[in-house]
Structures are given as structure tokens and as C-alpha cells.
């Protein structure tokens, strides 16, 4: 006597599968899927995303989306892969400063074009320093304890 095939679970109960590179973040994303989507295979970008999640909990505990806030901002500003790694490098690898750059961009204190030039390596040193000074002055971020 042959067993009858096991019925498939409903669509809502099935795993979503691997995250699609380049796909926007959505409400069903786990933190790991969100990092994979944003990093687009770039290891430095993935490390930066993880550092931003951790820094957000420490420096921006009241943020609107909790530790997802920096990932939502990266997605909103279309910063992905290598650009995330460059943003983090511009901030000297300091996740608090990277958060500051994202918040300054969100608040309109930094022009998107200025940040794009800095990420492309086309901004003079004094302009990069000015961007970092604005990032350091973002009032919503707590300083390190």
C-alpha cells in the first residue's frame, strides 16, 4: 500500500526562500535577509550593516524602526553593496558616524549629491571633513557610554 503524498503547506506558511539581491526591503524580511539584500554580496557592506544594527541599539535606542532603522535608511537612499562599504569607510569605520551621516542625509543637513561625490572619491578632503562634522553633530544620536 503506497502512502498518499503529503499535502503542501499553504503559501503563507512556506519559507520565503533566499532574499533577492536588489529587491527593496519589506515587512517580512528578517534582519539577516535585510542585510543580505542590502549588501548584495559585498562582505564589507554586510559587516557595515551588522555594525549599524548594533550601533543603532546603543546610540539611537528611540529610533522609529528600532535596530532596523539604519537598514531602512540605506534602502530609502538606495545605498547598497559597495556604496554601503564606502559610506562606512568615509566614516572611518565608526558605526556611530555612519549613523550620523544617514541621519544627516535624512534630515536634509547633507545634500545627496555631496554625499554621492564623497562616496565616489570626488570630494576634496575639506568637504569630506565637513560631512563628518555634520554627522558628528546630529542631535538624535547618543554619544558612546
Helices and strands as residue ranges (DSSP letters): G 11-13, H 31-39, H 43-59, G 66-68, H 69-76, H 82-90, H 95-107, H 112-119, H 125-136
